[in-house]
């Protein structure tokens, strides 16, 4: 049997030796079971509760392709700390007649009673995470109450670690027991300047643009946005609302809850009674009079905005993501940022709007109505006329044949390696049956079997069912035409569906300024047509990114 090993450690406080120890333990077990390890997968400093683990994803994909029969882990907690996810992985492996073995905890998916064992292990792993989360929160609470940093970096301050020389970490350095904030005078100067600009009447957009023009790096080293300046008054987000600038450290304002469906975390505000406020006058950067003046102007702006929304009878005046047909599809040809709704009636480059001319010089605004009408018209009449779709089929067929021609030598070489490895295996097995065994026989057999496995994987990668795909292209072209038909009606019924259609048809659309005129650049997608063709049958191929026709450009 052929096996793979998956290993993982959780935090950067551990080191590479943790992975090495797990792998070594699994290899010893594989040798006792006389199974061959052909692949190793690992995730370093990633929590077992996270689904965004590259090594874990690669391992699951290889298992689905049938590249190994047994998965070895040091224990089930390496696989996942989530009981539901662990059960799902086990079920998929058992469905494919694949086996999971936990070397240290004795789990084996092929043994009787494994369901009881996996359930108990899953509960223990989840309880461990819950207990760890509670202890971590309790520890952070203690640090916050003492005035130490219990969160991320705040602009205007530097972090000064407090070390315990009597205790060393895994790397042999003194263990850091806490982090103290200290004022960074260079950054503090820009904090005060931003407050002064705001009180003087500058908008957050103008402040962000000015900071970017002066090449002042943000807290994360990038550029400034209007939202990082203004933030949210009710949540205390943004520079203008962070009370640490007046010597008040507010902690435990929110918590992150994982969505069980998407696996993504969502921020939720905590009750006011759960928040912790610590007075730290030595961290004050902004004078009280300046802070009060900024708050007064913020309240004035909120009152005017509320009055305007009421007058327009539109309480939700701010656009929502995905509301419009081309939301998320329009890209600035200068900086690559999204073109987003500006002022509710026009599109504008988000890079220029929120970060200023220094980040992007594209200041052109174009009415949303014109964008949608011209783009839909061009897509229907220019890109996807009957002649254009026929050309698309022809070019896609040519592209598929070219892919096959490019991969044929690789496929032939892999086939030769496979045949050679199988001949070697057969010869060695014949010798073993005849009693001819040398000290190197086992090593030679293992090497030949490993080469056999690699050659099979290479053949699967090179296999492109081009003949079947080419035969399905006319049907895919019909699907293209169906997607195009009544696009405006689809928009009225379901903008998300219409937007997905456009994503398949043309992908991203670049908007490029030329003087005072904005031009749109878009192209028919060969990848999109192949995907539609493959969707009709049990076909699975890897496509070369960015394949498409020469772009069509027209004036908006």
Secondary structure as UniProt FT lines:
FT   STRAND          2..8
FT   TURN            12..13
FT   HELIX           16..33
FT   STRAND          36..43
FT   TURN            48..49
FT   HELIX           54..64
FT   TURN            65..66
FT   STRAND          70..73
FT   HELIX           76..79
FT   HELIX           83..95
FT   TURN            96..97
FT   STRAND          99..102
FT   TURN            103..106
FT   STRAND          107..108
FT   TURN            109..110
FT   TURN            112..113
FT   HELIX           114..145
FT   TURN            146..147
FT   TURN            155..156
FT   STRAND          157..168
FT   TURN            170..171
FT   STRAND          174..183
FT   HELIX           185..199
FT   TURN            200..201
FT   HELIX           204..213
FT   TURN            214..215
FT   TURN            219..220
FT   HELIX           226..230
FT   TURN            233..236
FT   HELIX           239..241
FT   HELIX           243..246
FT   STRAND          248..251
FT   STRAND          254..258
FT   TURN            260..262
FT   STRAND          265..269
FT   HELIX           272..274
FT   STRAND          276..279
FT   HELIX           281..283
FT   HELIX           288..311
FT   TURN            312..313
FT   TURN            315..316
FT   TURN            321..322
FT   TURN            325..329
FT   STRAND          330..332
FT   TURN            333..335
FT   STRAND          338..342
FT   TURN            343..345
FT   STRAND          346..349
FT   HELIX           350..355
FT   TURN            357..359
FT   STRAND          365..367
FT   HELIX           368..378
FT   HELIX           379..383
FT   HELIX           386..433
FT   TURN            434..435
FT   TURN            439..440
FT   HELIX           441..462
FT   HELIX           466..484
FT   TURN            485..486
FT   HELIX           487..493
FT   HELIX           495..506
FT   STRAND          509..514
FT   TURN            515..516
FT   STRAND          517..522
FT   HELIX           526..535
FT   TURN            536..538
FT   TURN            545..546
FT   STRAND          552..555
//
